[in-house]
Amino acid sequence: EIAGLMAIKGKEMFESDICISFTGNAGPTPMENKPVGLIYIGIAYLDKIETYEYHLIGNRESIKKQAVLLGIEKILNILKKNENFLSI
């Protein structure tokens, strides 16, 4: 829920067509009862919001890199599914 709200607010603040947000725990230690590697991605575009939950494995830098690559993959999939979005 937070990742989705972050993406919506970012889209509004920056007056952008699409916004992605990341939240969770990349480590190195568990916090607020959240295990290391639990991350959420939110993407706001058009009038839609998509959120994803992942349980990643690795050190802090590895988890951050994995999260960004997953985010890029999700945005590319959204753009492919919404070809008219590209012409806006």
Stockholm file with secondary structure:
# STOCKHOLM 1.0

chainA/1-88         EIAGLMAIKGKEMFESDICISFTGNAGPTPMENKPVGLIYIGIAYLDKIETYEYHLIGNRESIKKQAVLLGIEKILNILKKNENFLSI
#=GR chainA/1-88 SS CHHHHHHHHHHHHTTCSEEEEEEECCSSSCBTTBCTTEEEEEEEETTEEEEEEEECCSCHHHHHHHHHHHHHHHHHHHHHHTHHHHTC
#=GC SS_cons        CHHHHHHHHHHHHTTCSEEEEEEECCSSSCBTTBCTTEEEEEEEETTEEEEEEEECCSCHHHHHHHHHHHHHHHHHHHHHHTHHHHTC
//
